[in-house]
């Protein structure tokens, strides 16, 4: 039986970051930068005002007080974006707005609140020092400074930094396209009338949503019947169109396990048992054209856990991300359970904040059954219980993957 670590290593070995492509800034959100962004200019690009007020020579107003103000001649009115650059000499100043270039000769800004707001002559009611309220050119970044490192996931702050540095387009790893399908002749579309033995297809929706939540583009094929010819056709249609394929169902030891039937002959595929619960039967490998394929078990909780543990890290590697795993917390168990002793268990749990930290309780009333999809809706985490750990009791501490 394969360990979880061995199977994860095999999953990650199937993929590498997708080739970079250039995109416009507005399309770069949540993508991963493939090339360092370095500053070509100073940021700010020029000395500018941090306040609405008056650009002055500090020496002219050093002694100003409300009781003994200083009066200066206003040479110009400088708005943000103004190209004017009047020379500020002794006894003069310029009215200035936030962001406007500091004119030559001025070395400080007096906020408008400390003046009478005059337009031709202004009364200064308080002194200041050189450099006050002046944003210096290059104080944020200088030419050659690293602004964003390759591997950075681009959020609003990073996109703003790239724009400020003068980049309209960025080289990024694109979102991976992942085909998702579930197998089983018992599966029908949600909302359809059910005859005896049929159930709604929840897995293809579950996995497609999981792909999108992980940053990929999901191509949801839906349910495929337990028919080898149909499955071969569907898989052939996806080769060359997607970056990976995820299937659910048909990987165990049953008579109608169509995924195993079709793919066992593929030289790049393997079907194994992994020492985990749920999710023991697993398949992975590549199709003849090199397309990675992850074959997950069919019970919904098994499919979800398998995706989180094996597929999500691989998908994030395709996207160029460095952080492959879920964040973890330590939580105190509220209600205990009996795990399978010989395999590592992933128990769906609801998380809540208690007085002394995180609390975890089983998400499903029915326990840890891999079919309990309604109970899965209440899970914010997967409690990880190591093989041989014994009974989990109230008050015990557990490691929880936050999902």
N, C-alpha and C positions, 0 to 999 in steps of 0.2 A: 504494500500500500504506500502511495506517495505522500510525503508530508505537504502541508500547506505551503511552506517556504519553497519546496522544490517545484510545485506546480505553478506558483507565482513566478518563479524564475523562468520556467518554460514559457509562460504567457508573455512575459516581457521580452524574451528573446525573439519572439515573432515579429516585433515591431521596432521601428525607429522613427524619430521625428520626421514628419512630412517635409518635402522640399519647400523652401520658402517662396513666398510670392509677395509682390508689392501691392499694398492697398492704400486707399485714401484714409486720412485720419478719421473721418466720420465712420469708416467701416472697420476700425481697428479695435473697438471695445472688446475686451475679454480674450483677445488673441495674444499669442506669445511672441515677443520680439525676437527676431532671428539675427539681428546685427546691432552692435552697439550704436547708440546715438551719442555723438559728441558735439559739443558746442562749437560753432564756427565763429561766433561773435560774442561780445560781452553781454551779459544779462545783469541788470538793465543795460541797454545799449548806450545810454547817456545819463549823466546826472539829472535827476528829476525830482519834483516836489512831492513830498509825502502828505502834504496838507494843502487845503485851500487857504490862501493868505497872501503874503508879500515876500518877494525875493529881495533880500537886503544884504548890505555889508554889515557883518556882526559888529565891527568896530564902531559903526555909526550909531548903533542903538544900544550899546552895552550898558549905558547908564540910565536907560529909559525906565520910568515908573509911572504908575497911574497919576501920582501927584505931580510928577515932573516929566511929562511925555516928550517924545522926540517927533518932529514933523519932517516928512520926506516928500519929495516931488515924485509923483507916479509917472514913469516914462512910457509904460506900455501895459497892455492887458493880455496876458498869455494864457490861452486855453490849452487843454491837452490836445496834442497834435499840431500845435502852432509851430511854424518854421521861423518865426521872428526870433532874433537874438540881439536885443538892445544891450548896449554896454552900460552896466550899472556902476556909476561912479559915486564919489562922495556926495552925500545929501540926496541921493536918488534911490529909487526902488522900482520894482515892477509888480503889479498885481498878478498873481499866478494861481492856477487851478491844479488840483492833484494830478500828477502824471506829466505835467508840462515840463519841458527842458528848463533847467536852471540857467538863466542868462549869464553871459560873461560878466565877471566882476562881483557877482553875488556869491555869498558863501553860506547863507542860512535862510531859513523860511520862518517868518513870524506868522502864526495862525491868525486868521481873520478875527477870531474871538478876542484877540488882544489888541485890536485896532478899532478905529471908528468906521472902517470900510470905505474910506474915501477913494474917489476915482481919479482926481487930478492931484490932490495932496492928501496924505494919510497921516493920522496921528497914531504913533506907536506907544502903547501903554506899558510895555514890559521889555526888558532886555533879553538877549539870547546869545548863544555861543556859536562859533563857526561850526558848520556841519549839522546843526540842529534841523531836523525834519527834511534832510536831503538824502535821497536814495542815490548812492554812489554807483557809477557805471562799473559793472563787473563784480559787484558785491555778492550776487547770486551765483554767477558762473563766469568763467573766463574762457577764451578760445582754447580748445583742446581738452577742456574738462569733460569727464564722462557724465552725461545727463541720465541715460538709461542703459543698463547692461543687457546684453543678449540673455534671453531666458526670463526676462521680466514679463509678467502678465499685465496687460495694459488696461488699467482702470481710468476713470475720469482724470485723476491727478496726473498720471503718466502721459496721457494724451495732451493735457494742457502744457506739460513741460516740453513735449516734443514740438508743439505748435509755437511756443515761445522761443524755442531754439531755431525756428525757421523751417521745420520739416512739414511739408504738406502731405507726404506719403511715407510709409514705413515698410520695411521688409519684415514679414511675419510668417509664422507657420499657420497655414489655413486650418479651418475646422475640419476634422475628419468626417467623412461620410460613412455611416455604419448602417448596413442593412440588417433588419430585425425581422425574424419570423418565428412563429410557434408551430409545432407539429402536433397532429392528433385529429383523427376523424371525428372525435366527439366535440370538437371546437366549432362554435358558430359565433357570428358577430354579436356584440352586446346589443340587447334590445330586440333581437330576433325571437320568434316563437320557438320554444324548446320542445322537442319530443323526448321521450324517455331515453336516458343515457347521454344526452347532450348537455354541455355547459358553455357559458360565455367564454370567449377567448379574452382572458385578462393579461396573459403574459406578453403578447406583442405590444400592448399599450404600456405595461409596466416597463419593459425594456426600452421602448422608444423614448419614454419620458426620462428614464435613467440616462440614456445616451445624451439627450438634450441638456439635462441637468449637469452632466460632466463636461459640457462644452462642445459636443459633437452635433452633427446633422443626422437625424434619424430618417432612414428610408424604411418605413413600416410596411412590410409585405403582408402581414396578417397571418392567418392560420393556413397551414398546408396540410392536406389529409395524409394519412399513413399510406402513401402510395409512392414507391421508389421512383417510378418514371416522372411523376409530377415534381418530386423534390429535386431530382437531377436537373430537370428543365429550369426550375426556379433558381437553383444555384448557378447554373450556366449563364442565365440572363444577368446575374449580378456581377459576374467576374469582369473585371476591367471597369466597372461602373462605380464601385465603392472601395473604400480603404480597408474594410473588414466586414465580416458577417457574424452575427450572433444568432444562434438558434436555441430554442428551448424544447425539451422533450425528446424522447426517442434515443436516450443514451444509456439505458440501464440494461437489464437482462431479459426483458419481455419479448414475446413472440412478434410484436408489431413495432419494435423500436427501429423506425425507418431511418433515422439519422445515422445510427450505427451501421445499419444494413448498407446504406449508400456509401458511406465515407470510410468504412474499414479498409476498403481496397485502395484508397488514396495513399500513396507512399508518404505524403507529408503529414498525415493525420495519425493521432494516437488516442486511444480511449483507456482511461485509467480510473482507479479508485483513489480518492484523496481522504486522508484521515480527518474528516470534519463532519459536523452534523449541524444543519442539513447541508446537502450538496456533495455527498460521497461520490456519485458517478459523474465523471467529467470527460470531455473530449476537447482537444485543441490541435491546431496544426495549420497547414497551408493547403490550398487547393492547387491544381496543376499550374495555374498561372501565377502562383505566389500569393494569392489573396489570403490573409489570415482568417481563420474561422474558429470561433469559440462555441462549443456545443455544451449547453448547460442543461441540467435536469429540468423536468417539466413541472414539478410542483411549484406554486408561485413563490413561497418563502425560500425554497431552495434556489430558484432562479434569481431572486433578488440578492440573496447572500452571495451566490456565486459571482454575480455581476460586480457587487461591491468589492469582493476580495480579489478577483482575478481580472475581470474585463475593464473595470473603471481605471485601474492603474495603467493598463496597456493603452486604453483610449487616450489618457492624459499624456502618455509618452508620445503617441502619434502627434498630438497637438503641440509638442515641444515643451510641455510643462515640466518643471523640476519637482514640484510637490505632488507625488503620485498617490499617497495614502490619505485616508480620512484623518481629521484631528481626533485626538483621544482625550478622554477625561477619566478620572477615577471616581466611582460612584458607590454609595452604600446601598445594599440590597434591601428592599422593603419587604418583598414576599419571596420566600425561597423556592427552589426547585431541585430536581434530581437530574443532573446531566448524564449523558452516556459516558461511561468511564473510560472507554478506549479511544475516543476521538475528541478533538477540540470542538467545543460547541459555540455557535453564534446564536445567542438568544435575543430576539427582538424585544426591546424594552422601551418604556416611556420614561423620559427624563424630566425631573423637576428640581428646582432649587430648594434645598432645605436650609435650616439655620446654620449647619456646619459644612455645607457643600452639596454636591449633587446626590440625588436619590434616584434609584432605578427600580422599576417594577415591571413585571411581565406585561407586554403589550396585549397579548391574547389571553382571554379567560381559559381557553382550552389547553394552554401550555405551549409546547415547542413544536407542535406538529407542522410539517412543511406544507400542509394544505390550507393553513389558517390565514387566508388572504385578507379577510375582513379585519382580523386582529392586527395585521401588519400595518393597517392605516394609522394606528395609534403609536407606532414606533418612531422615536427620534434617535435611536441608537441600537447598536448590536453589542450586547455584553459578551465578552470573550472569556470562556471558561476552558482552561487547559485540560488536556487528557489526563485522567487519573486524579483530578482535583477533588473528587468526592462531592457530597451534597453541598449545594449552595444554600446557606442559611440567612435568615434576616439578620442584618447587621454586618454581614461580610462585605468586604471591598472587592469590586470587580473593575476590570479595564473595559471601557466602553468606546467603540468607534461611533462617533457622532455622524449620523446620516441625515 
